[in-house]
Amino acid sequence: MTMRTNLVLPRELVAEVDRVAGPRGRSRFVAEVLEQAVRRERQREALRAGVGMLVDRPGYEHWSTPDRVVDWVAAQRAGGRDPWQE
């Protein structure tokens, strides 16, 4: 289902969108770009919500600082094994 809306945009931006989207492609193009932006914002929100959730949990000490994460990843890669297959 679609819904008609009214957006106020700079004239130059609309001209560029029309150039990129082609004839009669403005709505589709804008919808796709907005879907991508909303998806990115949801990912940001999820990442912010998860910040620090493993720091104080036993067994996840390697998540306590960025340096410890880097060291842990390097150790996992150096061992030649897949840490997800344990």
Secondary structure, DSSP 8 states (H G I E B T S, - for coil): ----------HHHHHHHHHHH-TT-HHHHHHHHHHHHHHHHHHHHHHHHHTTTTTTSTT-GGGSSHHHHHHHHHHHHHTTS-GGG-
